[in-house]
Structure formats: structure tokens, C-alpha cells
Amino acid sequence: MREFLPIRERPGWIRDLNAMLVSAFCHLAALIALGLLSVMSQDGWRGVKLLVNVGDGFDSPAIDDSQLDDAVIIDVSADDAAAAVDPIRLFDVSTRAAADFAALEALSENAAEASGLDGIALGGKGEADGSLSGASAEFFGIGGYGQTFVYVVDCSGSMSERNKFERAIYELLHSIEQLASDQRYFVIFYNDAAYPMDADEPVLATEDEFARTRRWVSYVEPQGGTNPLPALLFAMSLQPDAIYFLSDGKFDPVTLQEVRSQNRPKSKRIPIHAIAFMERATEGLMRTIARNSGGEYRFVK
């Protein structure tokens, strides 16, 4: 007769392990359910991602309740909006090697030729008061009369071609250097925005101010597009006796209307002497700005 071996009971540690597995699974399911219910009670199902680790072990589930389709809204105050349209002071003037002026010094040998080179000046002598006839300035062969002058100079990307920017910088510094110490000046570069010199108003043409301006100018590099309107509006707000405006590229014709409408004070207009620099494409716009303001126009090639 066959004898049957007695059935051995499972060791206690196996029974304990099974109980622990069942308990862990139940707790895991409960945690997932509670997490989903919590998210649904606040934001519903929108944007919920559920990440469950199904590898070895029983890691806690990770729930990402970020709203994936929410837009980011930035509240901009009125003061910030106003600052956004103000001229930008971009150029840092901490230190700069003197060698950066090598190109300008090379041009000094041809100073007489560079001023108004092959230019044709059109228009009158501006609308300056006769009492100021003894004080004057000159930029690319255009003479201006008065005590205060603002230079609005193109620094867009196209000015990097054919040595244009170096020529413009030389003429700018040469013009300022010729001013009397009791005359005032201000410089604004522009491309897509306006970049005025670091001063609140036109400064006296002293040796110290000229040295500071020369260092600042050494940091300017042509780049970007062409939008002279902010620079011209800022220049007119300084109420100079004349503005020198140089550009080598076409710009939005709305600039003509805006400048004309803003340049109508009760006393007199501010003459804007316009220089179309080495490019005929901008000649019509520059000529019109000069004519509307009572300034002179010149094409320089």
C-alpha cells in the first residue's frame, strides 16, 4: 500500500511576505485613488499627468499636476510700458583699448576730403536766430547755426559695409571737436532703437566732455535694422538749435509725418540737416525731412 508523505505547511516567513505584498498593493491603490480625487477636486482632469513606476519594488507614484495648457501671463505696469518706449542706453564704457581708434586716426590724413565728400547741399541756412549767427557747427559739409546741436547717427547693420561707420564716426568727432567750449552737443545713435549718450541734456563742448564722448563712441558697433523715429523724437525734445541726421538706409515713411507733426512749436521749427549717406535709396525721405524742417539736405557718396 502506497504511503503518502505528509503535507508540510508553508514556513511562517512566506505567509508573512504574502501578507505584506497584498497590504502594499492595497496601500498603493489607495494612494493613487486619493491622489486622483484630490487633483480632480481642485482642477479636474485638465493637464494631469500620472506617472507610475512598474519596475521592481513598490516606489511611490509620481503625480505631476502642472497645467500644461495654461498660458503665462505677465502683468506689465504703466510705468514699465512707458519705459519700454524710452531711448535705451546700451553701450558700456568701462574700459576700451586705445587701439580701437586706429581706423579713425587713419582717416584724419584726408580730413578735408572726407567733409562733404562729393556732396551736394540743398536748402537754406536754417531758421536760427540772427543773434546766434556767430556760433555755428559743421557736419559733412553742412553748416548749422546756434549754441546747441544734436547728432542723430545711423548705427544699423548696413553701416558696417564699405567703411561707412568709420567715416561717420570720424566726421562726428571732428565736428564736435570744432565746437567752441561754450557751445553744447548731444549724440544719439540708432538702429531699431535709440541709444543716447549718458547725459540728461546737451553737454558743453569741453575737452573733458569730448574725451568722455570719444570713449563712449568707441563701443558702438553697427548692427540691427533702421528706425530713426525714436531718436529723432528724443532729439527734438532736447530743443537744440539744429539737428544733424545721418542715415544710409530706407526707413518707414511714417517717420516723415511724425517728425513733421512734432516739429511745430509756437516759436520756430528745429532745422533738421539730413545726410543721405552713400545710398540713393534713402535720398527722397531725407530730402523731405530737411525741407519740412527748414534744414539742409546733402547726399554723400
MOZIDA-V241156 format. One record per run of one state. SS is the DSSP state (~ for helix, > for strand, _ for the rest). FROM is the first residue (numbers start at 0). TO is the last residue. If there is no record, write none. Layout:
BEGIN
SS;FROM;TO  SS;FROM;TO
END
This chain:
BEGIN
_;0;10  ~;11;42  _;43;47  >;48;50  _;51;60  >;61;63  _;64;76  ~;77;83  _;84;96  ~;97;113  _;114;118  >;119;121  _;122;128  ~;129;131  _;132;134  >;135;138  _;139;140  >;141;144  _;145;146  >;147;153  _;154;155  ~;156;176  _;177;182  >;183;189  _;190;192  >;193;195  _;196;201  >;202;203  _;204;205  ~;206;216  _;217;227  ~;228;236  _;237;240  >;241;246  _;247;252  ~;253;261  _;262;269  >;270;276  _;277;278  ~;279;292  _;293;295  >;296;299  _;300;300
END
